[in-house]
């Protein structure tokens, strides 16, 4: 994915993101996933975090991940998103990335 389109929602509410934030989140998430099996030729990514549960779909196919990978992705994504202006407590987070 070269210039990903990123849609972000926190607790069911859309979070507006500028081009820099879209590119930053898109490239970080893509870089974390590209090293995992089953992520070749990613056209779209859907990532959902609710409490301790992480759901990853690549090209509309669920991607299983071990507890370490889930924890790593969850903590990285929550760290990025919690830094954004206007984002408070995060109970549920959804990111959609398309190329």
Phi and psi in radians as a Rosetta constraint file:
Dihedral C 1 N 2 CA 2 C 2 CIRCULARHARMONIC -1.597 0.35
Dihedral N 2 CA 2 C 2 N 3 CIRCULARHARMONIC -1.057 0.35
Dihedral C 2 N 3 CA 3 C 3 CIRCULARHARMONIC -2.102 0.35
Dihedral N 3 CA 3 C 3 N 4 CIRCULARHARMONIC 1.499 0.35
Dihedral C 3 N 4 CA 4 C 4 CIRCULARHARMONIC -1.221 0.35
Dihedral N 4 CA 4 C 4 N 5 CIRCULARHARMONIC 2.601 0.35
Dihedral C 4 N 5 CA 5 C 5 CIRCULARHARMONIC -1.715 0.35
Dihedral N 5 CA 5 C 5 N 6 CIRCULARHARMONIC 2.123 0.35
Dihedral C 5 N 6 CA 6 C 6 CIRCULARHARMONIC -2.029 0.35
Dihedral N 6 CA 6 C 6 N 7 CIRCULARHARMONIC 2.232 0.35
Dihedral C 6 N 7 CA 7 C 7 CIRCULARHARMONIC -1.991 0.35
Dihedral N 7 CA 7 C 7 N 8 CIRCULARHARMONIC 2.334 0.35
Dihedral C 7 N 8 CA 8 C 8 CIRCULARHARMONIC -2.271 0.35
Dihedral N 8 CA 8 C 8 N 9 CIRCULARHARMONIC 2.349 0.35
Dihedral C 8 N 9 CA 9 C 9 CIRCULARHARMONIC -2.363 0.35
Dihedral N 9 CA 9 C 9 N 10 CIRCULARHARMONIC 2.504 0.35
Dihedral C 9 N 10 CA 10 C 10 CIRCULARHARMONIC -2.179 0.35
Dihedral N 10 CA 10 C 10 N 11 CIRCULARHARMONIC 2.196 0.35
Dihedral C 10 N 11 CA 11 C 11 CIRCULARHARMONIC 0.942 0.35
Dihedral N 11 CA 11 C 11 N 12 CIRCULARHARMONIC 0.636 0.35
Dihedral C 11 N 12 CA 12 C 12 CIRCULARHARMONIC 1.446 0.35
Dihedral N 12 CA 12 C 12 N 13 CIRCULARHARMONIC -0.027 0.35
Dihedral C 12 N 13 CA 13 C 13 CIRCULARHARMONIC -1.874 0.35
Dihedral N 13 CA 13 C 13 N 14 CIRCULARHARMONIC 2.310 0.35
Dihedral C 13 N 14 CA 14 C 14 CIRCULARHARMONIC -1.127 0.35
Dihedral N 14 CA 14 C 14 N 15 CIRCULARHARMONIC 2.484 0.35
Dihedral C 14 N 15 CA 15 C 15 CIRCULARHARMONIC -1.961 0.35
Dihedral N 15 CA 15 C 15 N 16 CIRCULARHARMONIC 2.045 0.35
Dihedral C 15 N 16 CA 16 C 16 CIRCULARHARMONIC -1.221 0.35
Dihedral N 16 CA 16 C 16 N 17 CIRCULARHARMONIC 2.357 0.35
Dihedral C 16 N 17 CA 17 C 17 CIRCULARHARMONIC -2.303 0.35
Dihedral N 17 CA 17 C 17 N 18 CIRCULARHARMONIC 2.417 0.35
Dihedral C 17 N 18 CA 18 C 18 CIRCULARHARMONIC -1.402 0.35
Dihedral N 18 CA 18 C 18 N 19 CIRCULARHARMONIC 3.122 0.35
Dihedral C 18 N 19 CA 19 C 19 CIRCULARHARMONIC -1.057 0.35
Dihedral N 19 CA 19 C 19 N 20 CIRCULARHARMONIC -0.703 0.35
Dihedral C 19 N 20 CA 20 C 20 CIRCULARHARMONIC -1.068 0.35
Dihedral N 20 CA 20 C 20 N 21 CIRCULARHARMONIC -0.838 0.35
Dihedral C 20 N 21 CA 21 C 21 CIRCULARHARMONIC -1.143 0.35
Dihedral N 21 CA 21 C 21 N 22 CIRCULARHARMONIC -0.707 0.35
Dihedral C 21 N 22 CA 22 C 22 CIRCULARHARMONIC -1.006 0.35
Dihedral N 22 CA 22 C 22 N 23 CIRCULARHARMONIC -0.846 0.35
Dihedral C 22 N 23 CA 23 C 23 CIRCULARHARMONIC -1.161 0.35
Dihedral N 23 CA 23 C 23 N 24 CIRCULARHARMONIC -0.720 0.35
Dihedral C 23 N 24 CA 24 C 24 CIRCULARHARMONIC -1.094 0.35
Dihedral N 24 CA 24 C 24 N 25 CIRCULARHARMONIC -0.924 0.35
Dihedral C 24 N 25 CA 25 C 25 CIRCULARHARMONIC -1.108 0.35
Dihedral N 25 CA 25 C 25 N 26 CIRCULARHARMONIC -0.783 0.35
Dihedral C 25 N 26 CA 26 C 26 CIRCULARHARMONIC -1.030 0.35
Dihedral N 26 CA 26 C 26 N 27 CIRCULARHARMONIC -0.779 0.35
Dihedral C 26 N 27 CA 27 C 27 CIRCULARHARMONIC -1.281 0.35
Dihedral N 27 CA 27 C 27 N 28 CIRCULARHARMONIC -0.631 0.35
Dihedral C 27 N 28 CA 28 C 28 CIRCULARHARMONIC -1.164 0.35
Dihedral N 28 CA 28 C 28 N 29 CIRCULARHARMONIC -0.840 0.35
Dihedral C 28 N 29 CA 29 C 29 CIRCULARHARMONIC -1.093 0.35
Dihedral N 29 CA 29 C 29 N 30 CIRCULARHARMONIC -0.786 0.35
Dihedral C 29 N 30 CA 30 C 30 CIRCULARHARMONIC -1.050 0.35
Dihedral N 30 CA 30 C 30 N 31 CIRCULARHARMONIC -0.747 0.35
Dihedral C 30 N 31 CA 31 C 31 CIRCULARHARMONIC -1.112 0.35
Dihedral N 31 CA 31 C 31 N 32 CIRCULARHARMONIC -0.648 0.35
Dihedral C 31 N 32 CA 32 C 32 CIRCULARHARMONIC -1.174 0.35
Dihedral N 32 CA 32 C 32 N 33 CIRCULARHARMONIC -0.625 0.35
Dihedral C 32 N 33 CA 33 C 33 CIRCULARHARMONIC -1.480 0.35
Dihedral N 33 CA 33 C 33 N 34 CIRCULARHARMONIC -0.499 0.35
Dihedral C 33 N 34 CA 34 C 34 CIRCULARHARMONIC -1.074 0.35
Dihedral N 34 CA 34 C 34 N 35 CIRCULARHARMONIC -0.415 0.35
Dihedral C 34 N 35 CA 35 C 35 CIRCULARHARMONIC -1.444 0.35
Dihedral N 35 CA 35 C 35 N 36 CIRCULARHARMONIC -0.123 0.35
Dihedral C 35 N 36 CA 36 C 36 CIRCULARHARMONIC -1.577 0.35
Dihedral N 36 CA 36 C 36 N 37 CIRCULARHARMONIC 2.632 0.35
Dihedral C 36 N 37 CA 37 C 37 CIRCULARHARMONIC -1.149 0.35
Dihedral N 37 CA 37 C 37 N 38 CIRCULARHARMONIC 2.486 0.35
Dihedral C 37 N 38 CA 38 C 38 CIRCULARHARMONIC 1.520 0.35
Dihedral N 38 CA 38 C 38 N 39 CIRCULARHARMONIC 0.209 0.35
Dihedral C 38 N 39 CA 39 C 39 CIRCULARHARMONIC -1.974 0.35
Dihedral N 39 CA 39 C 39 N 40 CIRCULARHARMONIC 0.296 0.35
Dihedral C 39 N 40 CA 40 C 40 CIRCULARHARMONIC -1.147 0.35
Dihedral N 40 CA 40 C 40 N 41 CIRCULARHARMONIC 2.517 0.35
Dihedral C 40 N 41 CA 41 C 41 CIRCULARHARMONIC 0.922 0.35
Dihedral N 41 CA 41 C 41 N 42 CIRCULARHARMONIC 0.956 0.35
Dihedral C 41 N 42 CA 42 C 42 CIRCULARHARMONIC -1.206 0.35
Dihedral N 42 CA 42 C 42 N 43 CIRCULARHARMONIC 2.130 0.35
Dihedral C 42 N 43 CA 43 C 43 CIRCULARHARMONIC -1.822 0.35
Dihedral N 43 CA 43 C 43 N 44 CIRCULARHARMONIC -0.585 0.35
Dihedral C 43 N 44 CA 44 C 44 CIRCULARHARMONIC -2.609 0.35
Dihedral N 44 CA 44 C 44 N 45 CIRCULARHARMONIC 2.579 0.35
Dihedral C 44 N 45 CA 45 C 45 CIRCULARHARMONIC -2.286 0.35
Dihedral N 45 CA 45 C 45 N 46 CIRCULARHARMONIC 2.330 0.35
Dihedral C 45 N 46 CA 46 C 46 CIRCULARHARMONIC -2.169 0.35
Dihedral N 46 CA 46 C 46 N 47 CIRCULARHARMONIC 2.178 0.35
Dihedral C 46 N 47 CA 47 C 47 CIRCULARHARMONIC -2.198 0.35
Dihedral N 47 CA 47 C 47 N 48 CIRCULARHARMONIC 2.210 0.35
Dihedral C 47 N 48 CA 48 C 48 CIRCULARHARMONIC -2.230 0.35
Dihedral N 48 CA 48 C 48 N 49 CIRCULARHARMONIC 2.384 0.35
Dihedral C 48 N 49 CA 49 C 49 CIRCULARHARMONIC -2.229 0.35
Dihedral N 49 CA 49 C 49 N 50 CIRCULARHARMONIC 2.193 0.35
Dihedral C 49 N 50 CA 50 C 50 CIRCULARHARMONIC -2.418 0.35
Dihedral N 50 CA 50 C 50 N 51 CIRCULARHARMONIC 1.976 0.35
Dihedral C 50 N 51 CA 51 C 51 CIRCULARHARMONIC 0.983 0.35
Dihedral N 51 CA 51 C 51 N 52 CIRCULARHARMONIC -2.088 0.35
Dihedral C 51 N 52 CA 52 C 52 CIRCULARHARMONIC -1.659 0.35
Dihedral N 52 CA 52 C 52 N 53 CIRCULARHARMONIC -0.028 0.35
Dihedral C 52 N 53 CA 53 C 53 CIRCULARHARMONIC -1.544 0.35
Dihedral N 53 CA 53 C 53 N 54 CIRCULARHARMONIC 2.323 0.35
Dihedral C 53 N 54 CA 54 C 54 CIRCULARHARMONIC -2.128 0.35
Dihedral N 54 CA 54 C 54 N 55 CIRCULARHARMONIC 2.193 0.35
Dihedral C 54 N 55 CA 55 C 55 CIRCULARHARMONIC -2.060 0.35
Dihedral N 55 CA 55 C 55 N 56 CIRCULARHARMONIC 2.195 0.35
Dihedral C 55 N 56 CA 56 C 56 CIRCULARHARMONIC -2.127 0.35
Dihedral N 56 CA 56 C 56 N 57 CIRCULARHARMONIC 2.211 0.35
Dihedral C 56 N 57 CA 57 C 57 CIRCULARHARMONIC -2.151 0.35
Dihedral N 57 CA 57 C 57 N 58 CIRCULARHARMONIC 2.232 0.35
Dihedral C 57 N 58 CA 58 C 58 CIRCULARHARMONIC -2.078 0.35
Dihedral N 58 CA 58 C 58 N 59 CIRCULARHARMONIC 2.168 0.35
Dihedral C 58 N 59 CA 59 C 59 CIRCULARHARMONIC 0.933 0.35
Dihedral N 59 CA 59 C 59 N 60 CIRCULARHARMONIC 0.720 0.35
Dihedral C 59 N 60 CA 60 C 60 CIRCULARHARMONIC 1.141 0.35
Dihedral N 60 CA 60 C 60 N 61 CIRCULARHARMONIC 0.369 0.35
Dihedral C 60 N 61 CA 61 C 61 CIRCULARHARMONIC -2.108 0.35
Dihedral N 61 CA 61 C 61 N 62 CIRCULARHARMONIC 2.211 0.35
Dihedral C 61 N 62 CA 62 C 62 CIRCULARHARMONIC -1.039 0.35
Dihedral N 62 CA 62 C 62 N 63 CIRCULARHARMONIC 2.428 0.35
Dihedral C 62 N 63 CA 63 C 63 CIRCULARHARMONIC -1.956 0.35
Dihedral N 63 CA 63 C 63 N 64 CIRCULARHARMONIC 1.920 0.35
Dihedral C 63 N 64 CA 64 C 64 CIRCULARHARMONIC -1.245 0.35
Dihedral N 64 CA 64 C 64 N 65 CIRCULARHARMONIC 2.532 0.35
Dihedral C 64 N 65 CA 65 C 65 CIRCULARHARMONIC -2.516 0.35
Dihedral N 65 CA 65 C 65 N 66 CIRCULARHARMONIC 2.575 0.35
Dihedral C 65 N 66 CA 66 C 66 CIRCULARHARMONIC -1.323 0.35
Dihedral N 66 CA 66 C 66 N 67 CIRCULARHARMONIC 2.946 0.35
Dihedral C 66 N 67 CA 67 C 67 CIRCULARHARMONIC -1.002 0.35
Dihedral N 67 CA 67 C 67 N 68 CIRCULARHARMONIC -0.653 0.35
Dihedral C 67 N 68 CA 68 C 68 CIRCULARHARMONIC -1.084 0.35
Dihedral N 68 CA 68 C 68 N 69 CIRCULARHARMONIC -0.842 0.35
Dihedral C 68 N 69 CA 69 C 69 CIRCULARHARMONIC -1.082 0.35
Dihedral N 69 CA 69 C 69 N 70 CIRCULARHARMONIC -0.789 0.35
Dihedral C 69 N 70 CA 70 C 70 CIRCULARHARMONIC -1.027 0.35
Dihedral N 70 CA 70 C 70 N 71 CIRCULARHARMONIC -0.792 0.35
Dihedral C 70 N 71 CA 71 C 71 CIRCULARHARMONIC -1.125 0.35
Dihedral N 71 CA 71 C 71 N 72 CIRCULARHARMONIC -0.750 0.35
Dihedral C 71 N 72 CA 72 C 72 CIRCULARHARMONIC -1.074 0.35
Dihedral N 72 CA 72 C 72 N 73 CIRCULARHARMONIC -0.848 0.35
Dihedral C 72 N 73 CA 73 C 73 CIRCULARHARMONIC -1.120 0.35
Dihedral N 73 CA 73 C 73 N 74 CIRCULARHARMONIC -0.822 0.35
Dihedral C 73 N 74 CA 74 C 74 CIRCULARHARMONIC -0.996 0.35
Dihedral N 74 CA 74 C 74 N 75 CIRCULARHARMONIC -0.896 0.35
Dihedral C 74 N 75 CA 75 C 75 CIRCULARHARMONIC -1.156 0.35
Dihedral N 75 CA 75 C 75 N 76 CIRCULARHARMONIC -0.652 0.35
Dihedral C 75 N 76 CA 76 C 76 CIRCULARHARMONIC -1.159 0.35
Dihedral N 76 CA 76 C 76 N 77 CIRCULARHARMONIC -0.846 0.35
Dihedral C 76 N 77 CA 77 C 77 CIRCULARHARMONIC -1.141 0.35
Dihedral N 77 CA 77 C 77 N 78 CIRCULARHARMONIC -0.797 0.35
Dihedral C 77 N 78 CA 78 C 78 CIRCULARHARMONIC -1.081 0.35
Dihedral N 78 CA 78 C 78 N 79 CIRCULARHARMONIC -0.649 0.35
Dihedral C 78 N 79 CA 79 C 79 CIRCULARHARMONIC -1.092 0.35
Dihedral N 79 CA 79 C 79 N 80 CIRCULARHARMONIC -0.756 0.35
Dihedral C 79 N 80 CA 80 C 80 CIRCULARHARMONIC -1.142 0.35
Dihedral N 80 CA 80 C 80 N 81 CIRCULARHARMONIC -0.880 0.35
Dihedral C 80 N 81 CA 81 C 81 CIRCULARHARMONIC -1.225 0.35
Dihedral N 81 CA 81 C 81 N 82 CIRCULARHARMONIC -0.655 0.35
Dihedral C 81 N 82 CA 82 C 82 CIRCULARHARMONIC -1.137 0.35
Dihedral N 82 CA 82 C 82 N 83 CIRCULARHARMONIC -0.325 0.35
Dihedral C 82 N 83 CA 83 C 83 CIRCULARHARMONIC -1.412 0.35
Dihedral N 83 CA 83 C 83 N 84 CIRCULARHARMONIC -0.199 0.35
Dihedral C 83 N 84 CA 84 C 84 CIRCULARHARMONIC -1.313 0.35
Dihedral N 84 CA 84 C 84 N 85 CIRCULARHARMONIC 2.543 0.35
Dihedral C 84 N 85 CA 85 C 85 CIRCULARHARMONIC -1.040 0.35
Dihedral N 85 CA 85 C 85 N 86 CIRCULARHARMONIC 2.295 0.35
Dihedral C 85 N 86 CA 86 C 86 CIRCULARHARMONIC 1.540 0.35
Dihedral N 86 CA 86 C 86 N 87 CIRCULARHARMONIC -0.100 0.35
Dihedral C 86 N 87 CA 87 C 87 CIRCULARHARMONIC -1.621 0.35
Dihedral N 87 CA 87 C 87 N 88 CIRCULARHARMONIC 2.118 0.35
Dihedral C 87 N 88 CA 88 C 88 CIRCULARHARMONIC -1.795 0.35
Dihedral N 88 CA 88 C 88 N 89 CIRCULARHARMONIC -2.289 0.35
Dihedral C 88 N 89 CA 89 C 89 CIRCULARHARMONIC -1.097 0.35
Dihedral N 89 CA 89 C 89 N 90 CIRCULARHARMONIC 2.372 0.35
Dihedral C 89 N 90 CA 90 C 90 CIRCULARHARMONIC -1.961 0.35
Dihedral N 90 CA 90 C 90 N 91 CIRCULARHARMONIC 1.898 0.35
Dihedral C 90 N 91 CA 91 C 91 CIRCULARHARMONIC -1.688 0.35
Dihedral N 91 CA 91 C 91 N 92 CIRCULARHARMONIC -0.575 0.35
Dihedral C 91 N 92 CA 92 C 92 CIRCULARHARMONIC -2.539 0.35
Dihedral N 92 CA 92 C 92 N 93 CIRCULARHARMONIC 2.355 0.35
Dihedral C 92 N 93 CA 93 C 93 CIRCULARHARMONIC -2.362 0.35
Dihedral N 93 CA 93 C 93 N 94 CIRCULARHARMONIC 2.424 0.35
Dihedral C 93 N 94 CA 94 C 94 CIRCULARHARMONIC -2.347 0.35
Dihedral N 94 CA 94 C 94 N 95 CIRCULARHARMONIC 2.328 0.35
Dihedral C 94 N 95 CA 95 C 95 CIRCULARHARMONIC -2.223 0.35
Dihedral N 95 CA 95 C 95 N 96 CIRCULARHARMONIC 2.306 0.35
Dihedral C 95 N 96 CA 96 C 96 CIRCULARHARMONIC -2.098 0.35
Dihedral N 96 CA 96 C 96 N 97 CIRCULARHARMONIC 2.218 0.35
Dihedral C 96 N 97 CA 97 C 97 CIRCULARHARMONIC -2.189 0.35
Dihedral N 97 CA 97 C 97 N 98 CIRCULARHARMONIC 2.209 0.35
Dihedral C 97 N 98 CA 98 C 98 CIRCULARHARMONIC -2.268 0.35
Dihedral N 98 CA 98 C 98 N 99 CIRCULARHARMONIC 2.635 0.35
